Amino acid sequence: MLSPAGDSNAVMPTIVMTVMVTTAGAGAILVLLGLLKLGLLVRYIPYPVMGGFFASIGFLFVKGGIAVASGVAPEPGNLVRLLSPPLLSLTLPALAFAIILFLAQRRLNHCAIFPSLLLASFSIFYVVFALTGQRCSGSVREGMVACRGRNTLAGSSCRIK
């Protein structure tokens, strides 16, 4: 039974467990397909179907990324709002990171590119965050960080000292 919407301490473990179970289930199905040598069946799926599937996944990733970065759903009615300076200041760094990641992966073609750039971007953000004397409460209001008082996963405060 799910807890009330306000109780994030009970909701987060449920979400994490759901993701873990579905990931393990998908992995088990893929291993079973591999063991039964059924991977060749994918050849019978037409290329336009596969292309449309991957394009729609890409669209959903971009739409979700914009929503996470700006806090506003990217819908036709919100286009003017998404182009406002406060929201652009939230989405442009995410777009710059995506472009840098894309270019780095195409040029360098190494498995450590994504984790390295992700770690570097977090490090740069928090160094700039600390050097500019930002406080967690003001940054939450501006949409720069998502913490509210105490971080429920790590059990620590999100204030940068």
N, C-alpha and C positions, 0 to 999 in steps of 0.2 A: 504494500500500500504506500502510495506516495504521500509525502508530508505536505503541509500547507506551503504555498508559494514563498512565504517569507522565511522559511527555515532552510537556508542554503547549506547548513551543516549536514542535513540528511539528504538533500537533493544531489549534491556533488558526488558522494560515493555511489549513488544509484546510477548516475550518468557514466561514471568511470567504469563501473562493473558492466553496464550495458555495452559500452564500446569494447571492453575486453572480451566479452562473450561473443559478440558478433564478429570480431576480428578473428578469434580462435575458430569459430564456426566456418568462416570463409576460408581460412587457412587449411582447415581439415578437408573441406570440399576440394580445394585446389590440389592438395597432396593426393587425395583419392583419385582425382582425374589424371594426375601424373602417373600414379602407380598402375592405373588401368589403361595407360597409353591412349587416353581419349583427347589429348591435346590437339590432335589433327582435325578434330571436328570444327575447330575455329576457322578452318579454311573454307567451310561451306557457308560462312556468313559473308554476305556481299560487302565489298569495300565501302559503298555509299552508306550502308547501315552503320558500319564501324566508324566511318568518318563523322556521321551525324551524331552518334553516341558520344564520341570524344569531344566534338565541338560543343555539345550541350553541357558536358561536364566542365569544359573550360569556361563557358558562359556562366554557369552556376558558381564556379570558383571566383571569377571576377566580380560578379554581383555580390557574393558573400563578403569578399575582401573589401569592397567599397562600403558595404553596410557596417562591417566591423570597424574599419578605419574612421568613418565619419559619424557613425551612430544613426544614420538616416538610410532608409531603404531606397535603393536606386530604382525609382519608378518614374514614369513620365511626368507625373504631377510634382515630383520633387526635384526636377532637373535644375530649375532656377535656384532652389535652396542649396543644392549640392555645389553649385558654382559660386556660392558666396565666399568671401575671404576667410571667415572663421573655419568653415568646413574644408576649404581648399588647403588651409594650413595643416589640417589633419590627414587629408588624403594624398597630398603631393609627396610627402616622405615615403608613404607606402608604395606609391607608383614609382618613385625613384629607386627604391629597394628592389622592386620587381624587375625593372629594366636592368639594373646592375647585375642582378642574379641571372637573368636571361643571357645577357652578354657574356658574363663570366663563364657560365656553363657551356656556351657555344664555343668560346675561344679556348678554354683550358681543358674541358672534358675530363674532369677528375671527380671521383666519388666524394671527396672531402670539401668540394666547393660550397655546397648548400649549408652544411653544418658550420663551416668556417665563417661564411658571410652572415649567417644567423647570429652566431656568437659575437661577431664583430659589431653587428648593428645594435644588439642589446647593450654591449659594452659602451659603444659611442653614445647611445641614448642616455644611459645612466651617468656617464662621466659628464656630459653636457648638463644633464639634469642637476647633478650635484654642484658643478662649477657655477651655475647660474643662480644657485640658492633657492631652487624651487621647493615648495612644500607639497606634500601629498594631497592635502585638502584642496588647494587651488588647482592642482593638476587634474584631480578627479573632476572638478567642475568644468574644466576646459576640455575634458575628454582625452587627455594625454596618457593617463594610466587608469586602470580599472579597479584599483584597490579601494576599499572602504574601511579604514581603521585597521583591522587585523586581516592578514592574509590567511584564509581558512585552510589552504593546502599546506603551507609551510609553518603556520602557527606563529608567524612573526609579523611585526609591524612593517608597513611598506615605506615608512619615512626614511629618507636618505639623510645620513648624519655627516 
